[in-house]
Amino acid sequence: MLRNGRVLWSAAGKSVGFVGCSVLDGGIGVIALNRGEGRNALSEGLVRELENALEWVSVGVSEGMRGLVVGSDVPGVFCAGADLKERERMSRDEVQVFVTRLRRVMSGIAQVSVPTVACLSGGAYGGGAELALACDFRFASSSAELAFPEVRLGVIPGAGGTQRLPRLVGLSRAKHLIFTGEKVDADRALAIGLVDRVTVQASESSVRDEAVKFLHNIAVSSAPLAIIHAKSAIQRGLECNSLLDAMKVEGQSYDRILDTWDRREGLLAFKEKRKPVFRGV
């Protein structure tokens, strides 16, 4: 399953193209949204394919995937957010079930054990911005734009936005962005820490190339298990009630790598003044 090429899923298992998955040289996985007629709006079909994509990522990580890029194959947009036409036809209970599924997908992205980068080459609104927040890093083109417009539609961000945004940009800025729903361009997003890098090129491919290069540099220079456990320690520590509890989480993660081959290889390579060759074991 983890091989170069393109794998597409639908509810029936056919290649309809809402979500594309591929693996590049070096073990960098790519999830690309491709629902052009809806500007990658988060329909039931697209969310179902994202659920399948997460299963694919889980298998990929077990087979050596070292990083994940989440992007778009639709020019000028990352994700327009909820499919409001579809949402209008749903009952209250159906909306509740769907948003719970969507929240689970975002949590699944956040819990991917290898480093993840969202590539924003256009608009990321509502659920699309929440998808970007679920990744470890956000790389944007100069034409990218983010917004959380839910309150203008009578609801609130429901797929992690109210929780991940303040952890990223601070409490006051998060309230401002959510209460006003105002759009944030790439330069301001970089200034407030909403994105991590802005490229002057406007194309998705240029942003994606930057992300792949970034992830590849991590992959070739760092021990795979060390990255996985460092990410786990950071994220689990943030969920603790006290610094003392968070330090215990760090200790548990550290203990898990003490007996690894990679740790011994790192020490030996330092002693022998050479570059370590990590195996991920």
N, C-alpha and C positions, 0 to 999 in steps of 0.2 A: 504493500500500500504506500509505503514511503519511497517514492522514486521521482525522478525528474518527469515532468509532464503536467497534465492538467486533469483534475478530477472534479466533476460537477455532480451535484445532487439535486434531487427534488423529492417531493413527498412520495412519488411513485418510483424513485430511483432512476429517473431518466435525466438526460443532460439538458435542463432548461436554462441553465446559466445564471441563476440569481446569485450564486456564490461559487467562485472558482478557488480551487486549492492547488498549490504546486510547491515543489521543493527545489530550491536553487542549489548550485554547487556550494559546498561548505556547510550543508545542512540547515540553511535558512528557509523556513516555511513562509508561504505567502497565502493569506486569505484576501480575496478581492471581491468586493460587492459589485454586482453587474446587473442591476435591475434598472435599465436605462429609461424605460417608459415612466417609471415612478420616481426617478432621481434617487434611487436606492432607499426609498421610503420603507420603513420596517413593517411590512405586511406579514400576515401569518405564514405565507409561503417562504419569505426570506428568513424569518426567524427560525422556521423549521430547518432550513438549510444551514443556518448558523449553528444550530444544535448538532447537526451532523458533522459540521466542520470542526466543532470542538472535540467530537469523538475521534476524528481524523488526527487532530493535533495530539491528543493523548497517546494514540498509537505512535505517531511520529516521534514524540519525545522519548518514548521507550525504545525507539530504534535509532536514536542519535540526533534528533533535531536539536539545533543549538540556539535558535532564535526564531521569532515570529513577527512578520510584518502584516498589519491589517490596513488595507487600502481600498481603492475604488478603480474599476475599469470604465466608469462612466465619466466622460470629460466634464470638468467644472464643478463637480460635487463629490463630497465624501459620503454624506448621508443626510437626507432631508428631514429625518426624524420619523414620527409616526405617520402611518398611512391613514390620514384623516377621513378619506372617503370610505375606506373599509371600516374604520372605527365607528363611523356614524351609523352603520348598519348593525352594530353589535348591541346586545342587551347589556345591562349593568353587570350581570354575572359573567358574561363572556368577556367584557373588558377586564374585569378583575382577574380572570384566569389568564388572559393574554398578557397583561402587565406583569403578573407573577412569573410567567415563562420568560418574558423579556428580561426581567430583573435577574433571573437565574442564568440567562445567557451572559449578561454583563459580568456577573460574579464569576462565571466560568472563564471568561477572558482574563479577568483580574487574577485568577488562581492558576493560570498557566505557569508552570514552574520555571520556564526559560524566559529570558528578556523579551519584551514585546514592544513594538513601535507602531503607532498609528500614523499613517501618511495622509496629510490633509492638503489636497490641491484645489479645494473649493469650499463650498458651504458644508458646515457640520452643525446641524440645528437640532435642538431637543434631544431625542434619543440618539441621534448621530453624534452629538457632542458628548453624551454619556458613554457611548461606545469608545470614543477617543479617550475619555477619562479612565476607562477600565484598563487601558494599556499602561505600561511602565513609562513610556516616553511618547511625545507627540512632535513629529517633524512636519513643518508646514511650508507651502509655497507662499510667495508674497501676496498671492490672490486669495489665500484662505480666509475664512470668516467663521466665527463660532457664535452661538447664541443659545440661550435657554428661554424660549418664548412661552413656556407652558402656562404661566399665570395669565397671559393675555387670552388664553383659551379656556380659562376657568378651572384649570387643574394645576398640579405641581410636577416637577421632574420626578418620575416614578421608577427609574431604572438605575438609581445610584447617584443621581446628580446632587441631591441635597446633602449627601454624605461625602462623596469623593471631592466635590468642588472646594468646600472649605478646607479640606485637608491639603489641597494643592495650592490654593491662592490666598488662604486666610479667611477668617470668618466674615469680616466686614465686606471684602470684595465679593465673596460668594453671595452674600445677601443682596448686594447691589446688582449683580448680574442676574440673579434669579428674580428679584422683585421688579426690576425694570424690563427684563427681557431684551435688553439692548444688544446689538451686534458688536462683536469685538474683532477688529482686523488683525492681521498677522503680527504687525509690529507691536501693537498694544498687548496682544496675547503673549508675546515673548517678554515684554517688559514686566508683566505681572506674574509670569511663571506658568501661564496656562499652556503654552507650548515651550518646547526645549530648543528648537532650532528652526530658523527660517531660511529658505533658499530663494535666491532671486529669480531662478527659473520658475515658470508657472506650470510646467507639465507634471502630471502624476509620475511619469517615469523618472524624472530628475529627483523628485523627493524620495521616491522608492529606492533609487540607486544610492542616495545618501543613507537611507535607513539600513539597507542591506550591507553597505560598507561598514557602518557603525557596528552592526551586530556581528559581522564577520571578524572585525578587529577584536571584539570581546571573545569570540569563539576561539581564535587562534592564539590568544595570549593568556587565557585564564582557564583554570581547571573547571570542567563542567559541573562536578558535584559541589565545588565551592560556590559557584554562581547560584546554583539551585538552592543551597542551604542559606546563603547570604540573603537572597530574595525572600525566602520563607521567614527568616529571622526578622527582617525589616517589617514585613507585612503583618506577621503575627504579633510582633511587639507593639505595633500601633493599636492593636485591638485590646491591649492589656489595660487594666485599671490603674496601674502604678508603674513607675520606672523600675522598682524592685522586681515586679512580676515580669516586666519586659526583659530585664537582664537574665532572668531564669530561662526565658525563651531563647535568648542568645546562647546561653550556656548549653542548652539542649541541642541546638543546631551545631554548635562547635564540636560537641562530643560525637556527633554523627559522622564527622569527617576524620576523626583521629586515627581510625584504623584503615583508612583508604589507601590504596596504592598510590593515588595522585599526591597525597600529602607526603608520603615517603619520597616520591619522585621529585617533588618540589625542593625538599631539603637536600637531596642528593645532587640535583642539578646546581643548586646554589653552591654547594661544597666544591663541585667539579667545574664551576664557572662556565656553565653551558646553559642553553635554553632547555627548559623541561619539556618532555613529551608526555602529555597527559592522556589517559585512557578513559576517564570517566568511570573508574571503578575504585 
